[in-house]
Amino acid sequence: MIVGFNTDIKYRNEVFHIQTEDKGENNPVVETLVYHSGEILLSRRLSYGHLIHKTNRREIIKNMMKTQHDQIITELKDGKYLHLLSLDTQIIEDKGLDDLVIDYLAAEFG
């Protein structure tokens, strides 16, 4: 197992924690989790079972981990996952889709 990466990102006054880790040779997967307010907002997994017998696998896996970690950070900063934050059941119960879209557009474009 290879030591992973942990990064806190502040985006639009929200703090996200991104954690990427190697699950080990018994479960050859690189896993990245994005946490927001203590809950998992997103997960991404990439198998590396085909690399188990390579002599330089640790270096390759470490590069896979760093690439996946950095990619998730970039996507988060680009707003790709912002829509997941709006999944508040109270808002959905109280407002229809048209109202949610109008609220979103007002917040984005003033």
DRENVO-235333 format. One record per atom (N, C-alpha, C): x, y, z; residue in one letter; atom name; residue number from 1. Coordinates in Angstrom, 1 decimal. Layout:
X | Y | Z | A | CA | NUM $
...
//
This chain:
0.8 | -1.2 | 0.0 | M | N | 1 $
0.0 | 0.0 | 0.0 | M | CA | 1 $
0.9 | 1.2 | 0.0 | M | C | 1 $
0.5 | 2.2 | -0.8 | I | N | 2 $
1.2 | 3.5 | -0.9 | I | CA | 2 $
0.5 | 4.6 | -0.2 | I | C | 2 $
1.3 | 5.4 | 0.5 | V | N | 3 $
0.7 | 6.6 | 1.3 | V | CA | 3 $
0.0 | 7.5 | 0.3 | V | C | 3 $
-1.2 | 8.0 | 0.6 | G | N | 4 $
-2.0 | 8.8 | -0.3 | G | CA | 4 $
-1.8 | 10.3 | -0.1 | G | C | 4 $
-2.8 | 11.0 | -0.6 | F | N | 5 $
-2.9 | 12.4 | -0.6 | F | CA | 5 $
-4.1 | 12.9 | 0.0 | F | C | 5 $
-4.0 | 14.0 | 0.8 | N | N | 6 $
-5.2 | 14.7 | 1.4 | N | CA | 6 $
-5.0 | 16.1 | 1.2 | N | C | 6 $
-6.1 | 16.7 | 0.7 | T | N | 7 $
-6.1 | 18.2 | 0.4 | T | CA | 7 $
-7.4 | 18.8 | 0.7 | T | C | 7 $
-7.4 | 19.9 | 1.4 | D | N | 8 $
-8.6 | 20.7 | 1.7 | D | CA | 8 $
-8.6 | 21.9 | 0.6 | D | C | 8 $
-9.8 | 22.0 | 0.0 | I | N | 9 $
-10.0 | 23.0 | -1.0 | I | CA | 9 $
-11.2 | 23.9 | -0.6 | I | C | 9 $
-11.0 | 25.2 | -0.6 | K | N | 10 $
-12.1 | 26.1 | -0.4 | K | CA | 10 $
-12.6 | 26.6 | -1.7 | K | C | 10 $
-13.9 | 26.4 | -2.0 | Y | N | 11 $
-14.5 | 26.8 | -3.3 | Y | CA | 11 $
-15.8 | 27.4 | -3.0 | Y | C | 11 $
-16.1 | 28.6 | -3.4 | R | N | 12 $
-17.4 | 29.3 | -3.1 | R | CA | 12 $
-17.8 | 29.2 | -1.7 | R | C | 12 $
-16.9 | 29.6 | -0.8 | N | N | 13 $
-17.1 | 29.6 | 0.7 | N | CA | 13 $
-17.5 | 28.2 | 1.2 | N | C | 13 $
-17.2 | 27.1 | 0.5 | E | N | 14 $
-17.4 | 25.8 | 1.0 | E | CA | 14 $
-16.1 | 25.1 | 1.0 | E | C | 14 $
-15.9 | 24.2 | 2.0 | V | N | 15 $
-14.6 | 23.5 | 2.2 | V | CA | 15 $
-14.8 | 22.0 | 1.8 | V | C | 15 $
-14.0 | 21.6 | 0.9 | F | N | 16 $
-14.0 | 20.2 | 0.5 | F | CA | 16 $
-12.7 | 19.5 | 0.9 | F | C | 16 $
-12.8 | 18.3 | 1.3 | H | N | 17 $
-11.6 | 17.5 | 1.6 | H | CA | 17 $
-11.5 | 16.4 | 0.5 | H | C | 17 $
-10.4 | 16.3 | -0.1 | I | N | 18 $
-10.1 | 15.3 | -1.2 | I | CA | 18 $
-9.1 | 14.4 | -0.6 | I | C | 18 $
-9.4 | 13.1 | -0.7 | Q | N | 19 $
-8.5 | 12.1 | -0.1 | Q | CA | 19 $
-8.4 | 11.0 | -1.2 | Q | C | 19 $
-7.1 | 10.7 | -1.6 | T | N | 20 $
-6.8 | 9.7 | -2.6 | T | CA | 20 $
-5.9 | 8.7 | -1.9 | T | C | 20 $
-6.2 | 7.4 | -2.1 | E | N | 21 $
-5.4 | 6.3 | -1.4 | E | CA | 21 $
-5.3 | 5.1 | -2.3 | E | C | 21 $
-4.3 | 4.3 | -2.1 | D | N | 22 $
-4.1 | 3.0 | -2.7 | D | CA | 22 $
-4.7 | 2.0 | -1.8 | D | C | 22 $
-5.6 | 1.2 | -2.3 | K | N | 23 $
-6.3 | 0.2 | -1.5 | K | CA | 23 $
-5.5 | -1.1 | -1.3 | K | C | 23 $
-4.3 | -1.2 | -1.9 | G | N | 24 $
-3.4 | -2.3 | -1.7 | G | CA | 24 $
-3.5 | -3.4 | -2.7 | G | C | 24 $
-2.5 | -4.3 | -2.7 | E | N | 25 $
-2.5 | -5.4 | -3.7 | E | CA | 25 $
-3.6 | -6.3 | -3.7 | E | C | 25 $
-4.2 | -6.5 | -2.5 | N | N | 26 $
-5.4 | -7.4 | -2.4 | N | CA | 26 $
-6.7 | -6.8 | -3.0 | N | C | 26 $
-6.6 | -5.5 | -3.1 | N | N | 27 $
-7.7 | -4.7 | -3.7 | N | CA | 27 $
-7.1 | -3.6 | -4.6 | N | C | 27 $
-6.5 | -4.0 | -5.7 | P | N | 28 $
-5.7 | -3.0 | -6.5 | P | CA | 28 $
-6.5 | -1.9 | -7.1 | P | C | 28 $
-6.8 | -0.9 | -6.3 | V | N | 29 $
-7.6 | 0.2 | -6.8 | V | CA | 29 $
-7.0 | 1.5 | -6.2 | V | C | 29 $
-7.0 | 2.5 | -7.0 | V | N | 30 $
-6.8 | 3.9 | -6.5 | V | CA | 30 $
-8.1 | 4.5 | -6.3 | V | C | 30 $
-8.4 | 5.0 | -5.1 | E | N | 31 $
-9.7 | 5.6 | -4.8 | E | CA | 31 $
-9.5 | 7.0 | -4.3 | E | C | 31 $
-10.3 | 7.9 | -4.9 | T | N | 32 $
-10.4 | 9.3 | -4.5 | T | CA | 32 $
-11.8 | 9.6 | -4.0 | T | C | 32 $
-11.9 | 10.1 | -2.8 | L | N | 33 $
-13.2 | 10.5 | -2.2 | L | CA | 33 $
-13.2 | 12.0 | -2.0 | L | C | 33 $
-14.3 | 12.7 | -2.2 | V | N | 34 $
-14.5 | 14.1 | -2.0 | V | CA | 34 $
-15.5 | 14.2 | -0.9 | V | C | 34 $
-15.1 | 14.8 | 0.2 | Y | N | 35 $
-16.0 | 15.0 | 1.4 | Y | CA | 35 $
-16.4 | 16.5 | 1.5 | Y | C | 35 $
-17.6 | 16.7 | 1.9 | H | N | 36 $
-18.2 | 18.0 | 2.1 | H | CA | 36 $
-19.0 | 17.9 | 3.4 | H | C | 36 $
-18.8 | 18.7 | 4.4 | S | N | 37 $
-19.5 | 18.6 | 5.7 | S | CA | 37 $
-19.5 | 17.2 | 6.2 | S | C | 37 $
-18.4 | 16.5 | 6.1 | G | N | 38 $
-18.3 | 15.2 | 6.7 | G | CA | 38 $
-19.0 | 14.0 | 5.9 | G | C | 38 $
-19.6 | 14.4 | 4.8 | E | N | 39 $
-20.2 | 13.3 | 4.0 | E | CA | 39 $
-19.5 | 13.2 | 2.7 | E | C | 39 $
-19.5 | 12.0 | 2.1 | I | N | 40 $
-18.9 | 11.7 | 0.8 | I | CA | 40 $
-19.8 | 12.3 | -0.2 | I | C | 40 $
-19.2 | 13.2 | -1.0 | L | N | 41 $
-19.9 | 13.9 | -2.1 | L | CA | 41 $
-19.7 | 13.1 | -3.4 | L | C | 41 $
-18.5 | 12.6 | -3.5 | L | N | 42 $
-18.1 | 11.9 | -4.8 | L | CA | 42 $
-17.0 | 10.9 | -4.5 | L | C | 42 $
-17.0 | 9.8 | -5.3 | S | N | 43 $
-15.9 | 8.9 | -5.3 | S | CA | 43 $
-15.5 | 8.5 | -6.7 | S | C | 43 $
-14.3 | 8.2 | -6.8 | R | N | 44 $
-13.8 | 7.8 | -8.1 | R | CA | 44 $
-12.7 | 6.7 | -7.9 | R | C | 44 $
-12.9 | 5.6 | -8.6 | R | N | 45 $
-12.0 | 4.4 | -8.4 | R | CA | 45 $
-11.3 | 4.1 | -9.8 | R | C | 45 $
-10.1 | 3.7 | -9.7 | L | N | 46 $
-9.3 | 3.3 | -10.9 | L | CA | 46 $
-8.6 | 2.0 | -10.5 | L | C | 46 $
-8.9 | 0.9 | -11.3 | S | N | 47 $
-8.2 | -0.4 | -11.0 | S | CA | 47 $
-6.8 | -0.4 | -11.6 | S | C | 47 $
-5.9 | -1.0 | -10.9 | Y | N | 48 $
-4.5 | -1.2 | -11.4 | Y | CA | 48 $
-4.1 | -2.6 | -11.3 | Y | C | 48 $
-5.0 | -3.6 | -11.3 | G | N | 49 $
-4.7 | -5.0 | -11.3 | G | CA | 49 $
-3.8 | -5.5 | -12.3 | G | C | 49 $
-3.8 | -4.8 | -13.5 | H | N | 50 $
-2.9 | -5.2 | -14.6 | H | CA | 50 $
-1.5 | -4.8 | -14.3 | H | C | 50 $
-1.2 | -4.0 | -13.3 | L | N | 51 $
0.1 | -3.6 | -13.0 | L | CA | 51 $
0.8 | -4.4 | -11.9 | L | C | 51 $
0.1 | -5.3 | -11.2 | I | N | 52 $
0.6 | -6.0 | -10.0 | I | CA | 52 $
2.0 | -6.6 | -10.3 | I | C | 52 $
2.2 | -7.2 | -11.4 | H | N | 53 $
3.5 | -7.9 | -11.7 | H | CA | 53 $
4.6 | -7.0 | -12.3 | H | C | 53 $
4.4 | -5.7 | -12.5 | K | N | 54 $
5.4 | -4.9 | -13.0 | K | CA | 54 $
6.4 | -4.5 | -11.9 | K | C | 54 $
7.6 | -4.5 | -12.3 | T | N | 55 $
8.7 | -4.2 | -11.3 | T | CA | 55 $
8.6 | -2.7 | -10.8 | T | C | 55 $
8.2 | -1.8 | -11.6 | N | N | 56 $
8.1 | -0.4 | -11.2 | N | CA | 56 $
6.7 | 0.0 | -10.9 | N | C | 56 $
5.9 | -0.9 | -10.4 | R | N | 57 $
4.5 | -0.6 | -10.1 | R | CA | 57 $
4.3 | 0.5 | -9.1 | R | C | 57 $
5.1 | 0.5 | -8.1 | R | N | 58 $
5.0 | 1.6 | -7.0 | R | CA | 58 $
5.0 | 3.0 | -7.6 | R | C | 58 $
6.0 | 3.2 | -8.5 | E | N | 59 $
6.1 | 4.5 | -9.1 | E | CA | 59 $
4.9 | 4.8 | -10.1 | E | C | 59 $
4.5 | 3.8 | -10.8 | I | N | 60 $
3.4 | 4.0 | -11.7 | I | CA | 60 $
2.1 | 4.3 | -10.9 | I | C | 60 $
1.9 | 3.5 | -9.8 | I | N | 61 $
0.7 | 3.7 | -9.0 | I | CA | 61 $
0.7 | 5.0 | -8.3 | I | C | 61 $
1.8 | 5.4 | -7.8 | K | N | 62 $
2.0 | 6.8 | -7.2 | K | CA | 62 $
1.6 | 7.9 | -8.2 | K | C | 62 $
2.1 | 7.7 | -9.4 | N | N | 63 $
1.7 | 8.7 | -10.5 | N | CA | 63 $
0.2 | 8.7 | -10.8 | N | C | 63 $
-0.4 | 7.5 | -10.8 | M | N | 64 $
-1.8 | 7.4 | -11.0 | M | CA | 64 $
-2.6 | 8.1 | -9.9 | M | C | 64 $
-2.1 | 7.9 | -8.7 | M | N | 65 $
-2.8 | 8.5 | -7.6 | M | CA | 65 $
-2.7 | 10.0 | -7.6 | M | C | 65 $
-1.5 | 10.6 | -7.9 | K | N | 66 $
-1.3 | 12.0 | -8.0 | K | CA | 66 $
-2.1 | 12.6 | -9.2 | K | C | 66 $
-2.1 | 11.9 | -10.3 | T | N | 67 $
-2.9 | 12.4 | -11.5 | T | CA | 67 $
-4.4 | 12.4 | -11.1 | T | C | 67 $
-4.9 | 11.4 | -10.6 | Q | N | 68 $
-6.3 | 11.3 | -10.2 | Q | CA | 68 $
-6.7 | 12.4 | -9.2 | Q | C | 68 $
-5.9 | 12.5 | -8.2 | H | N | 69 $
-6.1 | 13.5 | -7.1 | H | CA | 69 $
-6.1 | 14.9 | -7.7 | H | C | 69 $
-5.1 | 15.2 | -8.5 | D | N | 70 $
-5.1 | 16.6 | -9.1 | D | CA | 70 $
-6.2 | 16.8 | -10.1 | D | C | 70 $
-6.6 | 15.8 | -10.8 | Q | N | 71 $
-7.8 | 15.9 | -11.7 | Q | CA | 71 $
-9.1 | 16.2 | -11.0 | Q | C | 71 $
-9.3 | 15.6 | -9.9 | I | N | 72 $
-10.5 | 15.8 | -9.1 | I | CA | 72 $
-10.5 | 17.3 | -8.6 | I | C | 72 $
-9.3 | 17.7 | -8.1 | I | N | 73 $
-9.2 | 19.1 | -7.6 | I | CA | 73 $
-9.5 | 20.1 | -8.7 | I | C | 73 $
-9.0 | 19.9 | -9.9 | T | N | 74 $
-9.2 | 20.8 | -11.0 | T | CA | 74 $
-10.7 | 20.8 | -11.4 | T | C | 74 $
-11.3 | 19.6 | -11.4 | E | N | 75 $
-12.8 | 19.5 | -11.7 | E | CA | 75 $
-13.6 | 20.2 | -10.7 | E | C | 75 $
-13.2 | 20.1 | -9.4 | L | N | 76 $
-13.9 | 20.7 | -8.3 | L | CA | 76 $
-13.8 | 22.2 | -8.5 | L | C | 76 $
-12.6 | 22.7 | -8.7 | K | N | 77 $
-12.4 | 24.2 | -8.9 | K | CA | 77 $
-13.1 | 24.7 | -10.1 | K | C | 77 $
-13.3 | 23.9 | -11.1 | D | N | 78 $
-14.0 | 24.3 | -12.4 | D | CA | 78 $
-15.5 | 24.2 | -12.2 | D | C | 78 $
-16.0 | 23.8 | -11.0 | G | N | 79 $
-17.4 | 23.8 | -10.7 | G | CA | 79 $
-18.2 | 22.6 | -11.2 | G | C | 79 $
-17.5 | 21.5 | -11.6 | K | N | 80 $
-18.1 | 20.3 | -12.1 | K | CA | 80 $
-19.0 | 19.7 | -11.1 | K | C | 80 $
-18.8 | 19.7 | -9.9 | Y | N | 81 $
-19.6 | 19.0 | -8.9 | Y | CA | 81 $
-20.4 | 19.9 | -8.0 | Y | C | 81 $
-20.5 | 21.2 | -8.4 | L | N | 82 $
-21.3 | 22.2 | -7.6 | L | CA | 82 $
-22.8 | 21.7 | -7.5 | L | C | 82 $
-23.3 | 21.1 | -8.6 | H | N | 83 $
-24.7 | 20.7 | -8.6 | H | CA | 83 $
-25.0 | 19.7 | -7.5 | H | C | 83 $
-24.0 | 19.0 | -7.0 | L | N | 84 $
-24.2 | 18.0 | -6.0 | L | CA | 84 $
-24.5 | 18.6 | -4.7 | L | C | 84 $
-24.1 | 19.9 | -4.5 | L | N | 85 $
-24.4 | 20.6 | -3.2 | L | CA | 85 $
-25.8 | 21.0 | -3.1 | L | C | 85 $
-26.5 | 21.1 | -4.2 | S | N | 86 $
-27.9 | 21.6 | -4.1 | S | CA | 86 $
-28.9 | 20.5 | -3.8 | S | C | 86 $
-28.4 | 19.3 | -3.5 | L | N | 87 $
-29.4 | 18.2 | -3.3 | L | CA | 87 $
-29.9 | 18.2 | -1.8 | L | C | 87 $
-30.5 | 19.3 | -1.4 | D | N | 88 $
-31.0 | 19.5 | -0.1 | D | CA | 88 $
-32.5 | 19.1 | -0.2 | D | C | 88 $
-32.9 | 18.1 | 0.6 | T | N | 89 $
-34.3 | 17.6 | 0.4 | T | CA | 89 $
-35.3 | 18.6 | 0.9 | T | C | 89 $
-35.0 | 19.5 | 1.8 | Q | N | 90 $
-36.0 | 20.5 | 2.2 | Q | CA | 90 $
-36.3 | 21.5 | 1.1 | Q | C | 90 $
-35.2 | 21.9 | 0.4 | I | N | 91 $
-35.4 | 22.8 | -0.8 | I | CA | 91 $
-36.2 | 22.1 | -1.9 | I | C | 91 $
-35.9 | 20.8 | -2.1 | I | N | 92 $
-36.6 | 20.1 | -3.2 | I | CA | 92 $
-38.1 | 19.9 | -2.9 | I | C | 92 $
-38.4 | 19.7 | -1.6 | E | N | 93 $
-39.8 | 19.5 | -1.2 | E | CA | 93 $
-40.5 | 20.8 | -1.3 | E | C | 93 $
-39.9 | 21.9 | -0.9 | D | N | 94 $
-40.6 | 23.2 | -0.9 | D | CA | 94 $
-40.7 | 23.9 | -2.2 | D | C | 94 $
-39.8 | 23.6 | -3.1 | K | N | 95 $
-39.8 | 24.3 | -4.4 | K | CA | 95 $
-39.9 | 23.4 | -5.6 | K | C | 95 $
-40.5 | 23.8 | -6.7 | G | N | 96 $
-40.5 | 23.1 | -7.9 | G | CA | 96 $
-39.2 | 23.3 | -8.7 | G | C | 96 $
-39.0 | 22.6 | -9.8 | L | N | 97 $
-37.9 | 22.7 | -10.6 | L | CA | 97 $
-37.7 | 24.1 | -11.1 | L | C | 97 $
-38.7 | 24.7 | -11.6 | D | N | 98 $
-38.6 | 26.0 | -12.2 | D | CA | 98 $
-38.1 | 27.0 | -11.2 | D | C | 98 $
-38.6 | 26.9 | -9.9 | D | N | 99 $
-38.1 | 27.8 | -8.9 | D | CA | 99 $
-36.6 | 27.6 | -8.5 | D | C | 99 $
-36.2 | 26.3 | -8.5 | L | N | 100 $
-34.8 | 26.0 | -8.3 | L | CA | 100 $
-33.9 | 26.5 | -9.4 | L | C | 100 $
-34.3 | 26.4 | -10.6 | V | N | 101 $
-33.6 | 26.9 | -11.7 | V | CA | 101 $
-33.5 | 28.5 | -11.6 | V | C | 101 $
-34.6 | 29.1 | -11.3 | I | N | 102 $
-34.6 | 30.6 | -11.2 | I | CA | 102 $
-33.6 | 31.0 | -10.1 | I | C | 102 $
-33.7 | 30.3 | -8.9 | D | N | 103 $
-32.8 | 30.6 | -7.8 | D | CA | 103 $
-31.3 | 30.4 | -8.2 | D | C | 103 $
-31.1 | 29.3 | -8.9 | Y | N | 104 $
-29.7 | 29.1 | -9.3 | Y | CA | 104 $
-29.2 | 30.1 | -10.2 | Y | C | 104 $
-30.0 | 30.5 | -11.2 | L | N | 105 $
-29.5 | 31.5 | -12.2 | L | CA | 105 $
-29.4 | 32.9 | -11.5 | L | C | 105 $
-30.2 | 33.2 | -10.5 | A | N | 106 $
-30.1 | 34.5 | -9.8 | A | CA | 106 $
-28.8 | 34.5 | -9.0 | A | C | 106 $
-28.5 | 33.3 | -8.3 | A | N | 107 $
-27.3 | 33.2 | -7.5 | A | CA | 107 $
-26.0 | 33.3 | -8.4 | A | C | 107 $
-26.1 | 32.7 | -9.6 | E | N | 108 $
-24.9 | 32.7 | -10.5 | E | CA | 108 $
-24.7 | 34.0 | -11.2 | E | C | 108 $
-25.8 | 34.6 | -11.6 | F | N | 109 $
-25.6 | 35.8 | -12.5 | F | CA | 109 $
-26.2 | 37.1 | -11.9 | F | C | 109 $
-26.7 | 37.0 | -10.7 | G | N | 110 $
-27.1 | 38.2 | -10.0 | G | CA | 110 $
-28.3 | 38.7 | -10.6 | G | C | 110 $
//
